Amino acid sequence: MSNRAVLEVIALDAEDAIAAQAGGADRLELVTDMAADGLSPSRETYARVRAAVDIPLRVMLRLTDGFAAGDVEPLVRAARDMRSEGATEFVLGFLDPDGRPDLAALERLAAELDGCRWTFHRAIDHATDRDALRRQLADFPGLDTYLTAGSAAGVDAGVPVLTAEAARRGTPGYEPRLLVGGGLRLDHVPALRAAGIDAFHIGGAARPAGWTSPVARGAVRAWRRALDEAA
């Protein structure tokens, strides 16, 4: 199906990854510690997940809760370790204390990733100026996706921003794909698909029993079916 929407699912381990792929996920975001909204996994976890599934896998580069990079060298080492294990896709995003993109940290990490594709995650929803952030990052190598709810408060509040940004796709700063996540529900899908949005990210929605339980294949399958029907 040429207009098939991308479904990305958060995975914490190989069990999650296997269930997500079986349910119809197109890609995984691999993290640990969802109590801190997702931090970098270990090399060993990455290796187990990579061996368990064959769909694309984006690895989080984030070592502390919040959107400050802190000392960038541990992040660089984490990126280097993951690349040495074979990782080729990543997720990252850092802001300075004024809510602007932390260009020094992002440039250092982009150089380490050396052209690997990456997602700028929901830090954009906490930026003081989303449009300025996009324009500042427009020429960053490898940046091909923004994971966003359109609002720090989640998709319910962010739909108008998401549809407006989708309408600007292809203009400077808006070439990367919109990957919608953050309080996303199935009832959001029809309007978002109608706006031309073609990528969706779920975490808790793939775990009906909560974050202490694994990804449920059936929950992922329901999302796959909803996205295909909305197309």
Summary of the structure (lengths in Angstrom):
residues: 231
radius of gyration: 16.4
end to end distance: 9.2
largest distance: 45.2
contacts: 786
relative contact order: 0.16
helix: 42%
strand: 17%
